Amino acid sequence: MALVFIPSLMRNVTDGKDRVEIEGKTLREVVDNLEKAYPGMKPLLVSAGEIQEGVALAVDGEPSEVGLMMEVGERSEVQILPAIAGG
């Protein structure tokens, strides 16, 4: 199972957990399984079948350049990176 790191702004959906183990061979499967385990997570990450604007997903430190099709290994780490606003 992949280890998914949850940013602090999304931990209310995961009951305060900062990381969770989720199955999936692609980011799409990981996101779908996150939604099954923690309802309300998918809308924070995906819109119209694409990674939500203002959010990046990375696997083993590599940002996804192929969207939700990026492969996820059995022991991969998935990072959810919300955009940082400021000015």
MARTI-776775 format. One record per atom (N, C-alpha, C, O): residue in one letter; atom name; x, y, z; residue number from 0. Coordinates in Angstrom, 3 decimals, m for minus. Each point is the difference from the previous one (the first is absolute). Layout:
BEGIN
<a, CA, <X, Y, Z>, NUM>,
...
//
This chain:
BEGIN
<m, N, <0.841, m1.189, 0.000>, 0>,
<m, CA, <m0.841, 1.189, 0.000>, 0>,
<m, C, <0.879, 1.242, 0.000>, 0>,
<m, O, <1.080, 0.022, 0.590>, 0>,
<a, N, <m1.566, 1.001, m1.260>, 1>,
<a, CA, <0.705, 1.278, m0.033>, 1>,
<a, C, <m0.267, 0.762, 1.294>, 1>,
<a, O, <m1.065, m0.113, 0.606>, 1>,
<l, N, <2.056, 0.884, m0.209>, 2>,
<l, CA, <m0.143, 0.866, 1.159>, 2>,
<l, C, <m0.314, 1.397, m0.511>, 2>,
<l, O, <0.808, 0.607, m0.703>, 2>,
<v, N, <m1.982, m0.096, 1.058>, 3>,
<v, CA, <m0.457, 1.306, m0.490>, 3>,
<v, C, <0.138, 1.013, 1.133>, 3>,
<v, O, <m0.542, m0.187, 1.089>, 3>,
<f, N, <1.276, 1.261, m1.366>, 4>,
<f, CA, <0.196, 1.064, 0.974>, 4>,
<f, C, <m1.101, 1.036, m0.168>, 4>,
<f, O, <m0.209, 0.524, m1.094>, 4>,
<i, N, <m0.491, m0.232, 2.177>, 5>,
<i, CA, <m1.154, 0.890, m0.023>, 5>,
<i, C, <0.414, 1.372, 0.540>, 5>,
<i, O, <0.493, 0.095, 1.124>, 5>,
<p, N, <m0.688, 0.964, m1.909>, 6>,
<p, CA, <0.343, 1.339, 0.495>, 6>,
<p, C, <m0.955, 0.426, 1.123>, 6>,
<p, O, <m1.134, m0.474, 0.080>, 6>,
<s, N, <1.606, 1.361, 0.767>, 7>,
<s, CA, <m0.768, 0.379, 1.191>, 7>,
<s, C, <m1.391, 0.522, m0.332>, 7>,
<s, O, <m0.939, m0.250, 0.755>, 7>,
<l, N, <0.780, 0.969, m1.863>, 8>,
<l, CA, <m1.306, 0.556, m0.350>, 8>,
<l, C, <m1.029, m1.051, m0.398>, 8>,
<l, O, <m1.190, 0.303, m0.080>, 8>,
<m, N, <1.631, m1.538, m0.172>, 9>,
<m, CA, <m0.916, m1.068, m0.414>, 9>,
<m, C, <m0.182, m1.067, 1.072>, 9>,
<m, O, <m0.740, m0.961, m0.209>, 9>,
<r, N, <1.392, 1.112, 1.334>, 10>,
<r, CA, <m0.043, m1.039, 1.035>, 10>,
<r, C, <m1.344, m0.116, 0.691>, 10>,
<r, O, <m0.267, m1.006, 0.658>, 10>,
<n, N, <m0.588, 2.015, m0.791>, 11>,
<n, CA, <m1.340, m0.124, 0.579>, 11>,
<n, C, <m0.765, m1.140, m0.670>, 11>,
<n, O, <m0.892, m0.585, 0.614>, 11>,
<v, N, <1.227, 0.262, m1.865>, 12>,
<v, CA, <m0.667, m1.087, m0.725>, 12>,
<v, C, <0.537, m1.362, 0.447>, 12>,
<v, O, <m0.720, m0.997, m0.046>, 12>,
<t, N, <1.985, 0.955, 0.478>, 13>,
<t, CA, <0.625, m1.276, 0.392>, 13>,
<t, C, <0.044, m0.171, 1.521>, 13>,
<t, O, <0.840, m0.736, 0.519>, 13>,
<d, N, <m1.730, 1.405, 0.182>, 14>,
<d, CA, <m0.056, m0.088, 1.462>, 14>,
<d, C, <1.318, 0.393, 0.655>, 14>,
<d, O, <0.395, m0.565, 1.020>, 14>,
<g, N, <0.282, 1.550, m1.628>, 15>,
<g, CA, <1.235, 0.521, 0.570>, 15>,
<g, C, <1.261, m0.752, m0.386>, 15>,
<g, O, <1.096, 0.388, 0.403>, 15>,
<k, N, <m1.231, m1.452, m1.174>, 16>,
<k, CA, <1.177, m0.793, m0.391>, 16>,
<k, C, <0.848, 0.781, m1.004>, 16>,
<k, O, <m0.524, 0.600, m0.938>, 16>,
<d, N, <1.850, m0.616, 1.150>, 17>,
<d, CA, <0.890, 0.710, m0.912>, 17>,
<d, C, <0.532, m0.894, m1.109>, 17>,
<d, O, <0.614, 0.478, m0.954>, 17>,
<r, N, <m0.852, m1.779, 1.082>, 18>,
<r, CA, <0.365, m0.951, m1.053>, 18>,
<r, C, <m0.885, m1.226, 0.116>, 18>,
<r, O, <m0.374, m0.418, 1.096>, 18>,
<v, N, <0.047, m0.152, m2.251>, 19>,
<v, CA, <m0.853, m1.183, m0.038>, 19>,
<v, C, <0.530, m0.950, m1.067>, 19>,
<v, O, <0.608, 0.434, m0.979>, 19>,
<e, N, <m0.838, m1.718, 1.168>, 20>,
<e, CA, <0.387, m0.988, m1.006>, 20>,
<e, C, <m1.218, m0.309, m0.863>, 20>,
<e, O, <m1.082, m0.313, 0.498>, 20>,
<i, N, <1.297, 0.412, m1.821>, 21>,
<i, CA, <m1.087, m0.180, m0.961>, 21>,
<i, C, <0.509, m0.838, m1.167>, 21>,
<i, O, <1.128, 0.180, m0.459>, 21>,
<e, N, <m1.963, m1.093, m0.016>, 22>,
<e, CA, <0.362, m0.806, m1.166>, 22>,
<e, C, <m0.267, 0.773, m1.288>, 22>,
<e, O, <m0.851, 0.888, m0.049>, 22>,
<g, N, <1.597, m1.248, m0.989>, 23>,
<g, CA, <m0.208, 0.574, m1.323>, 23>,
<g, C, <1.255, m0.096, m0.834>, 23>,
<g, O, <1.109, 0.179, 0.502>, 23>,
<k, N, <m1.290, m0.466, m1.787>, 24>,
<k, CA, <1.138, m0.113, m0.920>, 24>,
<k, C, <0.209, 1.268, m0.807>, 24>,
<k, O, <1.028, 0.161, m0.657>, 24>,
<t, N, <m2.013, 0.752, 0.707>, 25>,
<t, CA, <0.116, 1.308, m0.637>, 25>,
<t, C, <m0.524, 1.034, 0.989>, 25>,
<t, O, <m0.669, m0.345, 0.974>, 25>,
<l, N, <0.976, 1.609, m1.231>, 26>,
<l, CA, <m0.542, 1.051, 0.858>, 26>,
<l, C, <m1.519, m0.008, m0.014>, 26>,
<l, O, <m0.625, 0.274, 1.024>, 26>,
<r, N, <0.023, m0.582, m2.159>, 27>,
<r, CA, <m1.467, m0.071, m0.078>, 27>,
<r, C, <m0.542, m1.037, 0.978>, 27>,
<r, O, <m0.968, 0.266, 0.712>, 27>,
<e, N, <1.583, m1.444, m0.673>, 28>,
<e, CA, <m0.451, m1.047, 0.920>, 28>,
<e, C, <0.229, 0.412, 1.452>, 28>,
<e, O, <m0.837, m0.265, 0.862>, 28>,
<v, N, <1.966, 0.910, m0.592>, 29>,
<v, CA, <0.280, 0.460, 1.361>, 29>,
<v, C, <m1.055, 1.014, 0.431>, 29>,
<v, O, <m0.526, m0.086, 1.109>, 29>,
<v, N, <0.212, 1.047, m1.981>, 30>,
<v, CA, <m1.001, 1.019, 0.332>, 30>,
<v, C, <m1.371, m0.651, 0.204>, 30>,
<v, O, <m0.710, 0.343, 0.945>, 30>,
<d, N, <0.335, m1.268, m1.814>, 31>,
<d, CA, <m1.292, m0.686, 0.152>, 31>,
<d, C, <m0.061, m0.776, 1.318>, 31>,
<d, O, <m1.028, 0.009, 0.678>, 31>,
<n, N, <2.119, m0.676, m0.317>, 32>,
<n, CA, <0.027, m0.757, 1.244>, 32>,
<n, C, <0.071, 0.913, 1.224>, 32>,
<n, O, <m0.514, m0.345, 1.065>, 32>,
<l, N, <1.148, 1.503, m1.216>, 33>,
<l, CA, <m0.032, 0.999, 1.070>, 33>,
<l, C, <m1.436, 0.436, 0.260>, 33>,
<l, O, <m0.419, 0.137, 1.149>, 33>,
<e, N, <m0.326, 0.078, m2.222>, 34>,
<e, CA, <m1.398, 0.423, 0.135>, 34>,
<e, C, <m0.829, m1.073, 0.702>, 34>,
<e, O, <m0.865, 0.318, 0.817>, 34>,
<k, N, <1.125, m1.586, m1.133>, 35>,
<k, CA, <m0.743, m1.090, 0.654>, 35>,
<k, C, <0.299, m0.034, 1.501>, 35>,
<k, O, <m0.899, m0.197, 0.817>, 35>,
<a, N, <2.164, 0.389, m0.469>, 36>,
<a, CA, <0.407, m0.065, 1.403>, 36>,
<a, C, <m0.345, 1.279, 0.765>, 36>,
<a, O, <m0.318, m0.037, 1.189>, 36>,
<y, N, <0.390, 1.170, m1.894>, 37>,
<y, CA, <m0.207, 1.314, 0.625>, 37>,
<y, C, <m0.891, 0.855, m0.905>, 37>,
<y, O, <0.495, 0.846, m0.745>, 37>,
<p, N, <m1.803, m1.070, 0.812>, 38>,
<p, CA, <m0.927, 0.750, m0.861>, 38>,
<p, C, <0.208, 1.511, 0.130>, 38>,
<p, O, <0.122, 0.546, 1.097>, 38>,
<g, N, <m0.086, 0.100, m2.257>, 39>,
<g, CA, <0.214, 1.439, m0.045>, 39>,
<g, C, <1.400, 0.378, m0.453>, 39>,
<g, O, <0.266, 1.171, m0.271>, 39>,
<m, N, <0.634, m2.147, 0.185>, 40>,
<m, CA, <1.375, 0.283, m0.407>, 40>,
<m, C, <0.110, 0.241, m1.514>, 40>,
<m, O, <0.730, 0.895, m0.425>, 40>,
<k, N, <m1.431, m1.667, m0.375>, 41>,
<k, CA, <0.145, 0.105, m1.452>, 41>,
<k, C, <m0.327, 1.389, m0.534>, 41>,
<k, O, <0.749, 0.500, m0.838>, 41>,
<p, N, <m1.829, 0.153, 1.278>, 42>,
<p, CA, <m0.290, 1.341, m0.527>, 42>,
<p, C, <1.095, 1.025, 0.330>, 42>,
<p, O, <0.114, 1.022, m0.677>, 42>,
<l, N, <0.676, m1.287, 1.696>, 43>,
<l, CA, <1.103, 0.897, 0.326>, 43>,
<l, C, <1.182, m0.176, m0.954>, 43>,
<l, O, <0.849, 0.882, m0.129>, 43>,
<l, N, <m0.813, m2.050, m0.542>, 44>,
<l, CA, <1.144, m0.340, m0.843>, 44>,
<l, C, <m0.288, 0.001, m1.492>, 44>,
<l, O, <0.890, 0.258, m0.810>, 44>,
<v, N, <m2.144, m0.550, 0.445>, 45>,
<v, CA, <m0.337, m0.218, m1.410>, 45>,
<v, C, <m1.241, 0.786, m0.383>, 45>,
<v, O, <m0.962, 0.089, 0.763>, 45>,
<s, N, <1.003, 0.482, m1.968>, 46>,
<s, CA, <m1.155, 0.687, m0.568>, 46>,
<s, C, <m0.095, m0.364, m1.477>, 46>,
<s, O, <0.975, 0.131, m0.740>, 46>,
<a, N, <m2.131, m0.579, 0.320>, 47>,
<a, CA, <m0.241, m0.385, m1.393>, 47>,
<a, C, <1.036, m1.012, m0.495>, 47>,
<a, O, <0.447, 0.068, m1.146>, 47>,
<g, N, <m0.071, m1.001, 2.013>, 48>,
<g, CA, <0.919, m1.065, m0.390>, 48>,
<g, C, <1.464, 0.390, m0.061>, 48>,
<g, O, <0.836, m0.799, m0.421>, 48>,
<e, N, <m0.518, 2.003, 0.831>, 49>,
<e, CA, <1.383, 0.486, m0.020>, 49>,
<e, C, <0.403, 0.459, 1.392>, 49>,
<e, O, <m0.851, 0.309, 0.834>, 49>,
<i, N, <2.164, m0.266, m0.590>, 50>,
<i, CA, <0.484, 0.501, 1.279>, 50>,
<i, C, <m0.461, 1.443, 0.159>, 50>,
<i, O, <0.176, 0.829, m0.893>, 50>,
<q, N, <m0.758, m0.553, 2.029>, 51>,
<q, CA, <m0.555, 1.318, 0.321>, 51>,
<q, C, <1.053, 1.107, m0.194>, 51>,
<q, O, <1.166, m0.171, 0.357>, 51>,
<e, N, <m1.591, 1.292, m0.920>, 52>,
<e, CA, <0.902, 1.143, m0.112>, 52>,
<e, C, <0.363, 0.445, 1.415>, 52>,
<e, O, <m0.862, 0.066, 0.876>, 52>,
<g, N, <2.119, 0.234, m0.662>, 53>,
<g, CA, <0.444, 0.402, 1.322>, 53>,
<g, C, <0.484, m1.153, 0.861>, 53>,
<g, O, <0.365, 0.195, 1.159>, 53>,
<v, N, <m0.361, m1.405, m1.730>, 54>,
<v, CA, <0.493, m1.180, 0.704>, 54>,
<v, C, <0.961, m0.726, m0.930>, 54>,
<v, O, <m0.236, m0.086, m1.204>, 54>,
<a, N, <1.317, m0.433, 1.765>, 55>,
<a, CA, <0.913, m0.854, m0.757>, 55>,
<a, C, <0.093, m1.334, 0.725>, 55>,
<a, O, <m0.073, m0.064, 1.227>, 55>,
<l, N, <0.234, m0.989, m1.999>, 56>,
<l, CA, <0.221, m1.322, 0.564>, 56>,
<l, C, <1.367, m0.481, m0.461>, 56>,
<l, O, <0.359, 0.154, m1.168>, 56>,
<a, N, <0.395, m0.731, 2.081>, 57>,
<a, CA, <1.332, m0.503, m0.319>, 57>,
<a, C, <0.132, m1.424, 0.509>, 57>,
<a, O, <m0.561, m0.360, 1.035>, 57>,
<v, N, <1.306, m0.441, m1.774>, 58>,
<v, CA, <0.269, m1.378, 0.390>, 58>,
<v, C, <1.504, m0.134, 0.192>, 58>,
<v, O, <0.782, 0.259, m0.915>, 58>,
<d, N, <m0.396, m0.661, 2.096>, 59>,
<d, CA, <1.417, m0.145, 0.339>, 59>,
<d, C, <0.800, 1.257, m0.332>, 59>,
<d, O, <1.125, m0.070, m0.495>, 59>,
<g, N, <m1.735, 1.220, 0.780>, 60>,
<g, CA, <0.677, 1.279, m0.189>, 60>,
<g, C, <m0.040, 0.557, m1.409>, 60>,
<g, O, <0.526, 1.085, m0.246>, 60>,
<e, N, <m1.143, m1.807, m0.690>, 61>,
<e, CA, <m0.088, 0.454, m1.388>, 61>,
<e, C, <m1.412, 0.505, m0.295>, 61>,
<e, O, <m0.949, m0.782, 0.038>, 61>,
<p, N, <0.796, 2.078, m0.332>, 62>,
<p, CA, <m1.331, 0.511, m0.334>, 62>,
<p, C, <m0.555, m0.697, m1.246>, 62>,
<p, O, <0.735, m0.291, m0.943>, 62>,
<s, N, <m2.025, 0.033, 0.957>, 63>,
<s, CA, <m0.629, m0.678, m1.128>, 63>,
<s, C, <m0.101, 0.929, m1.205>, 63>,
<s, O, <m0.553, 1.097, 0.076>, 63>,
<e, N, <1.101, m1.570, m1.181>, 64>,
<e, CA, <m0.116, 0.734, m1.255>, 64>,
<e, C, <m1.047, m0.628, m0.910>, 64>,
<e, O, <m0.297, 0.523, m1.074>, 64>,
<v, N, <m0.263, m1.658, 1.514>, 65>,
<v, CA, <m1.021, m0.694, m0.786>, 65>,
<v, C, <m1.315, m0.078, 0.763>, 65>,
<v, O, <m0.837, m0.862, m0.271>, 65>,
<g, N, <0.665, 1.764, 1.219>, 66>,
<g, CA, <m1.244, 0.049, 0.753>, 66>,
<g, C, <m0.235, m1.255, 0.808>, 66>,
<g, O, <0.922, m0.543, 0.610>, 66>,
<l, N, <m2.156, 0.086, m0.610>, 67>,
<l, CA, <m0.398, m1.139, 0.824>, 67>,
<l, C, <0.470, m1.341, m0.543>, 67>,
<l, O, <m0.198, m1.030, 0.644>, 67>,
<m, N, <0.818, 1.029, m1.824>, 68>,
<m, CA, <0.483, m1.243, m0.594>, 68>,
<m, C, <1.365, m0.421, 0.543>, 68>,
<m, O, <0.465, m1.099, m0.301>, 68>,
<m, N, <0.181, 1.949, 1.092>, 69>,
<m, CA, <1.328, m0.324, 0.524>, 69>,
<m, C, <m0.050, m1.288, 0.813>, 69>,
<m, O, <m0.894, m0.206, 0.821>, 69>,
<e, N, <1.872, m0.648, m1.069>, 70>,
<e, CA, <0.062, m1.278, 0.700>, 70>,
<e, C, <0.449, 0.192, 1.438>, 70>,
<e, O, <0.794, 0.886, 0.315>, 70>,
<v, N, <m1.323, m1.737, 0.541>, 71>,
<v, CA, <0.325, 0.000, 1.424>, 71>,
<v, C, <0.465, m1.405, 0.355>, 71>,
<v, O, <m0.714, m0.976, m0.234>, 71>,
<g, N, <1.913, 0.876, 0.800>, 72>,
<g, CA, <0.538, m1.299, 0.384>, 72>,
<g, C, <m0.580, m0.492, 1.307>, 72>,
<g, O, <m0.634, 0.754, 0.738>, 72>,
<e, N, <0.857, m2.030, m0.459>, 73>,
<e, CA, <m0.510, m0.637, 1.217>, 73>,
<e, C, <0.475, 0.716, 1.266>, 73>,
<e, O, <m0.736, 0.053, 0.986>, 73>,
<r, N, <1.941, 0.493, m0.996>, 74>,
<r, CA, <0.557, 0.671, 1.177>, 74>,
<r, C, <0.264, 1.484, m0.258>, 74>,
<r, O, <0.848, 0.607, 0.653>, 74>,
<s, N, <m1.566, m0.037, m1.593>, 75>,
<s, CA, <0.200, 1.411, m0.340>, 75>,
<s, C, <m0.535, 0.917, 1.086>, 75>,
<s, O, <m0.856, m0.370, 0.804>, 75>,
<e, N, <1.390, 1.574, m0.815>, 76>,
<e, CA, <m0.522, 1.070, 0.837>, 76>,
<e, C, <m0.678, 1.009, m0.918>, 76>,
<e, O, <0.578, 0.439, m0.994>, 76>,
<v, N, <m1.810, m0.078, 1.338>, 77>,
<v, CA, <m0.771, 0.968, m0.780>, 77>,
<v, C, <m0.155, 1.254, 0.845>, 77>,
<v, O, <m0.497, m0.050, 1.125>, 77>,
<q, N, <0.928, 1.173, m1.684>, 78>,
<q, CA, <m0.124, 1.269, 0.690>, 78>,
<q, C, <m1.104, 0.821, m0.651>, 78>,
<q, O, <m0.088, 0.085, m1.225>, 78>,
<i, N, <m0.745, 0.512, 2.052>, 79>,
<i, CA, <m1.018, 0.951, m0.459>, 79>,
<i, C, <0.549, 1.372, 0.338>, 79>,
<i, O, <0.263, 0.307, 1.162>, 79>,
<l, N, <m0.089, 0.521, m2.193>, 80>,
<l, CA, <0.625, 1.302, 0.175>, 80>,
<l, C, <m0.964, 1.109, m0.382>, 80>,
<l, O, <m0.147, 0.311, m1.182>, 80>,
<p, N, <m0.517, 0.295, 2.172>, 81>,
<p, CA, <m0.883, 1.127, m0.321>, 81>,
<p, C, <0.829, 1.231, m0.353>, 81>,
<p, O, <1.105, 0.191, 0.506>, 81>,
<a, N, <m1.658, 0.628, m1.376>, 82>,
<a, CA, <0.689, 1.236, m0.396>, 82>,
<a, C, <0.128, 0.922, 1.210>, 82>,
<a, O, <m0.866, 0.032, 0.874>, 82>,
<i, N, <1.939, 0.694, m0.848>, 83>,
<i, CA, <0.214, 0.974, 1.063>, 83>,
<i, C, <m0.280, 1.382, m0.569>, 83>,
<i, O, <0.657, 0.441, m0.944>, 83>,
<a, N, <m1.641, 0.240, 1.527>, 84>,
<a, CA, <m0.360, 1.319, m0.477>, 84>,
<a, C, <0.706, 1.052, 0.837>, 84>,
<a, O, <0.333, m0.222, 1.164>, 84>,
<g, N, <m0.122, 1.328, m1.761>, 85>,
<g, CA, <0.637, 1.082, 0.735>, 85>,
<g, C, <0.350, 1.123, m0.941>, 85>,
<g, O, <m0.263, m0.072, m1.201>, 85>,
<g, N, <0.838, 1.077, 1.733>, 86>,
<g, CA, <0.333, 1.063, m0.924>, 86>,
<g, C, <0.736, 1.098, 0.603>, 86>,
<g, O, <0.341, 0.965, m0.685>, 86>,
//
